[in-house]
Amino acid sequence: MGEKMSEQTLHSEKLIEKIMTYATTKQIVIGKDAIFQMSNNNYIDIINDADEKGIFVINKDFVLEFLKEHPEIKETEELPQDHKIVTGQFPTEILKSIYIPAADNDSDLIIPKEEYISDKEKFKGDISDFQEYFLTRYKELKKILMKHPNINPISSKALKFMKEGESVCLIGMVYEKRISKKGNTVLTLDDLDGQFKVVISPTSKLIGFEKLVIIEDVISVKGRCFGNGMIFAEEIEYPGMTNRTMKKANRNLNLLVTSDIHIGSKLYYDDMFKEFIEWLNCKNVSSVEREEINKIKYIIFNGDCVDGIGVYPQQLTELNVIDIYEQYEILANYLAQIPEYVEILILPGNHDAVRRADPQPQISKDFAKGLYDLKNCHMIGSPAWAQIEGINVLAYHGNSMNTLQLQLKIDPTKPELAMEQYLLRRDLSSVYGEKQPNIPDKKGIMLIKKEPDIFVTGHIHSNGYKYYNGCLAVNPGCWQAQTVFQKEQGHIPTPGRVPIIQLNKGMYFEKVFNNGNPNIPL
């Protein structure tokens, strides 16, 4: 009995090795659940069929469907269903090909709908809407500041009764910023009781810090009061984030982030994006890459997947697909090639078929039916939150980033510095009345009310990475060559550089796609 079992096990091991070796010659991955449905008489036909159909991953359903369609192929000498794969039985490369962690693990994904704007929500846009919008912004950010140690603010009303030279603390929203004749920076701030003024002396220890302050910032100010309800600032604090260790997932799975594909544009790198899709299916990859690809369970497409129509003057002359429906159809056809076990999250950007004002709702089914037909595709707004493997992920396309970079004189090729400023302010909004419009959202969707573990943006077309107080900030670049506008603004795109985040380590690495083109900047 024991000898017979040993022979069967040996036969099974040899058969698995034969199957995996042949699959490797076709650059095809076979799932662990599929290999036990194959036999010595049918595995070549099954793998050849997948190769002819352009399928890169064979799962159990594919094998069963093949056997149903080809009953003439015998199913003898199949693997015993109770056969176990034990480390050491096969070469490591074969084991890694069999095991696909992303396929063998159920998804752990929560997307709270109340934390992104819906396309069903309507706004009047009257004065009362904007009053409530700013009031929500002030109250929520004040709430965060109040959690800081030694923050015990008084109101602007109480400030008028304080003695000159007395130490005070107030929290307000910056209404105005100017430079006095003596070279002082003078800030006018609002709180719920009125206004107060803050003076930053050019000899103060805060010198240089005042350059960070912009209109509508909510800050805490400590200092000494002097006549007419004014404060000489000694300390300024932003809401910021607590200094903590980055949270890590329990399971060894990966999150891939990409953005700004711009399908439909003449400058879109189609060959490069095809290479990316094939790579996700383990086509022409090394064994090391295959191991990491097989862990990709989640992908975020962070806005501007298509170039859109009528986004800017003369855009039609720069398009090779002038139908918005066709642009989304092309995108859906590509994403349909991504294995179904991968959860796909799609956000809108300023080029998508949604309103331009932040926060943006999800792309409508009216324009992108093909995306809605994909079972593993989740259409969400911008910004939006997702809990992935227990990790809080904040995703925002980044429409307001150009304004923030301009106001703070941040290098446009370093999006991670702007992302740090978002986290410092705990606010994704641009200044009201600037180029990027805002909807008077009363729920405070643009506020970063909780601390993210991962923060992803797009829009700028340049890769950037930064760790900030336990949060990994990632901007993934693009799939489009430099536009005329970007050249004028000094933006240098980094196309084809895709970050993959190892969720159980809190680390990331890049995969670079350039389709053999030496002229693409890396």
PyMOL commands that set and color helices and strands:
alter all, ss='L'
color gray80, all
select helices_A, chain A and resi 2-25+32-35+43-52+60-69+92-98+101-104+113-115+127-145+156-159+209-212+270-280+287-293+315-318+324-335+369-372+401-407+415-425+484-489
alter helices_A, ss='H'
color red, helices_A
select strands_A, chain A and resi 29-30+57-58+109-110+167-179+185-191+194-200+218-226+230-237+254-258+296-302+343-347+377-379+384-388+391-395+454-456+463-468+471-476+497-502+507-512
alter strands_A, ss='S'
color yellow, strands_A
deselect
rebuild
show_as cartoon
